[in-house]
Amino acid sequence: MSLQSIVTKQEFEQKVLNSKTPVLVDFWAEWCPPCVAMSPVLKNVAEKLDGKAEIVKINIEESSENGALAAEYGVRSIPNMVVFKDGKEVDRIIGMTAGATIETKLLA
């Protein structure tokens, strides 16, 4: 599994809210060094958890819909990673974190 990007609210509903597996949503921006540094960590986790969980990235500045999604979910600082299960937020990670921590939260 590779990291997927979301650019519309419809994609968010399809890939996150309607997912049968846990999903980590990474709210990020290109100008944010910690966000960029998390990309290889998230890619590694996505590969390890292939079939067990999904990871999607939302660049908060890529579209007005992405900015609105970030506001809707209370994203005030980035990187901000929200874990969803059965379409509901169950956990949140703010700032840089280890891949093992992300795996644990996704599989909990």
Sine and cosine of phi, psi and omega as CSV:
sin_phi,cos_phi,sin_psi,cos_psi,sin_omega,cos_omega
0.00,0.00,0.68,-0.73,0.07,-1.00
-0.96,-0.28,0.22,-0.98,0.07,-1.00
-0.93,0.36,0.66,-0.75,0.03,-1.00
-0.94,-0.35,0.57,-0.82,0.08,-1.00
-0.97,-0.26,0.55,-0.84,0.03,-1.00
-0.88,-0.47,0.72,-0.69,0.01,-1.00
-0.81,-0.59,-0.08,1.00,0.04,-1.00
-0.71,-0.71,0.37,-0.93,0.04,-1.00
-0.90,0.43,-0.56,0.83,0.03,-1.00
-0.88,0.47,-0.68,0.73,0.06,-1.00
-0.89,0.46,-0.65,0.76,0.02,-1.00
-0.86,0.51,-0.74,0.68,0.00,-1.00
-0.88,0.48,-0.68,0.73,-0.04,-1.00
-0.93,0.36,-0.76,0.65,-0.14,-0.99
-1.00,0.09,-0.37,0.93,-0.07,-1.00
-0.92,-0.40,-0.89,0.46,-0.11,-0.99
-0.92,0.38,-0.50,0.87,-0.01,-1.00
-0.98,-0.19,0.16,0.99,-0.04,-1.00
-0.95,0.31,0.61,-0.79,0.06,-1.00
-1.00,0.08,-0.23,0.97,0.01,-1.00
-0.91,-0.42,0.33,-0.94,0.07,-1.00
-0.86,0.50,0.55,-0.83,-0.01,-1.00
-0.74,-0.67,0.75,-0.66,0.15,-0.99
-0.98,-0.19,0.82,-0.57,0.04,-1.00
-0.97,-0.26,0.88,-0.48,0.00,-1.00
-0.99,-0.15,0.96,-0.27,0.12,-0.99
-0.99,0.11,0.83,-0.56,-0.12,-0.99
-0.50,-0.87,0.07,-1.00,0.11,-0.99
-0.54,-0.84,0.48,-0.88,-0.04,-1.00
-0.90,0.44,-0.50,0.87,-0.06,-1.00
-0.99,0.15,-0.01,1.00,-0.09,-1.00
-0.99,-0.15,0.97,-0.25,-0.03,-1.00
-0.82,0.57,-0.69,0.72,0.04,-1.00
-0.89,0.46,-0.55,0.83,0.04,-1.00
-0.90,0.44,-0.72,0.69,0.00,-1.00
-0.90,0.44,-0.63,0.77,0.00,-1.00
-0.91,0.41,-0.46,0.89,0.00,-1.00
-0.97,0.23,-0.33,0.95,-0.07,-1.00
-0.82,0.57,-0.76,0.65,0.01,-1.00
-0.92,0.40,-0.52,0.85,0.05,-1.00
-0.90,0.43,-0.73,0.68,-0.01,-1.00
-0.91,0.41,-0.61,0.79,0.04,-1.00
-0.88,0.47,-0.68,0.73,0.02,-1.00
-0.89,0.46,-0.71,0.71,0.02,-1.00
-0.89,0.46,-0.68,0.74,0.01,-1.00
-0.86,0.51,-0.66,0.75,0.01,-1.00
-0.93,0.37,-0.65,0.76,-0.01,-1.00
-0.92,0.38,-0.57,0.82,-0.08,-1.00
-0.98,-0.18,0.34,0.94,-0.02,-1.00
-0.77,0.64,0.84,-0.55,0.00,-1.00
1.00,0.02,-0.31,0.95,-0.02,-1.00
-0.98,-0.21,-0.44,0.90,-0.03,-1.00
-0.36,-0.93,0.30,-0.95,0.02,-1.00
-0.86,-0.51,0.46,-0.89,0.11,-0.99
-0.77,-0.64,0.80,-0.60,0.05,-1.00
-0.82,-0.58,0.50,-0.87,-0.02,-1.00
-0.90,-0.43,0.67,-0.74,0.07,-1.00
-0.82,-0.57,0.94,-0.33,0.08,-1.00
-0.97,0.23,0.93,-0.36,-0.14,-0.99
-0.91,0.42,-0.25,0.97,-0.01,-1.00
-0.96,-0.29,0.01,1.00,-0.07,-1.00
-0.95,0.30,-0.53,0.85,0.01,-1.00
-0.45,-0.89,0.33,-0.94,0.03,-1.00
-0.91,0.41,-0.53,0.85,0.04,-1.00
-0.90,0.44,-0.64,0.77,0.02,-1.00
-0.91,0.42,-0.68,0.74,0.05,-1.00
-0.87,0.48,-0.64,0.77,0.03,-1.00
-0.92,0.39,-0.63,0.78,0.06,-1.00
-0.89,0.45,-0.68,0.74,0.03,-1.00
-0.87,0.50,-0.70,0.71,0.02,-1.00
-0.90,0.43,-0.66,0.75,0.00,-1.00
-0.86,0.51,-0.58,0.82,-0.01,-1.00
-0.99,-0.14,0.27,0.96,0.13,-0.99
0.93,0.37,0.51,0.86,0.01,-1.00
-0.98,0.20,0.92,-0.40,0.00,-1.00
-0.90,-0.44,-0.25,0.97,0.06,-1.00
-0.58,-0.81,0.42,-0.91,-0.03,-1.00
-0.73,-0.68,0.43,-0.90,-0.02,1.00
-0.92,0.38,0.59,-0.81,-0.02,-1.00
-0.71,-0.70,0.93,-0.38,-0.10,-1.00
-0.92,-0.40,0.85,-0.53,-0.07,-1.00
-0.93,-0.36,0.77,-0.64,0.02,-1.00
-0.99,-0.12,0.80,-0.60,0.03,-1.00
-0.90,-0.43,0.66,-0.75,0.15,-0.99
-0.72,-0.70,0.75,-0.66,-0.04,-1.00
0.80,0.60,0.61,0.80,0.07,-1.00
0.98,0.19,0.09,1.00,-0.03,-1.00
-0.85,-0.53,0.58,-0.81,0.07,-1.00
-0.93,0.36,0.78,-0.63,0.01,-1.00
-0.86,-0.52,-0.27,0.96,-0.01,-1.00
-0.30,-0.95,0.27,-0.96,-0.01,-1.00
-0.51,-0.86,0.63,-0.77,0.05,-1.00
-0.83,-0.56,0.82,-0.57,0.03,-1.00
-0.91,-0.42,0.79,-0.62,-0.01,-1.00
1.00,-0.05,0.00,-1.00,0.00,-1.00
-0.93,0.36,0.57,-0.82,0.02,-1.00
-0.46,-0.89,0.30,-0.95,-0.03,-1.00
-0.97,0.24,0.50,-0.86,0.03,-1.00
-0.85,0.53,-0.61,0.79,-0.01,-1.00
-0.88,0.47,-0.60,0.80,0.03,-1.00
-0.91,0.42,-0.67,0.74,0.02,-1.00
-0.89,0.45,-0.70,0.71,0.02,-1.00
-0.85,0.52,-0.72,0.69,-0.02,-1.00
-0.86,0.50,-0.70,0.71,-0.02,-1.00
-0.93,0.38,-0.59,0.81,0.02,-1.00
-0.94,0.33,-0.56,0.83,-0.08,-1.00
-1.00,-0.09,-0.06,1.00,-0.04,-1.00
-0.92,0.40,0.00,0.00,0.00,0.00
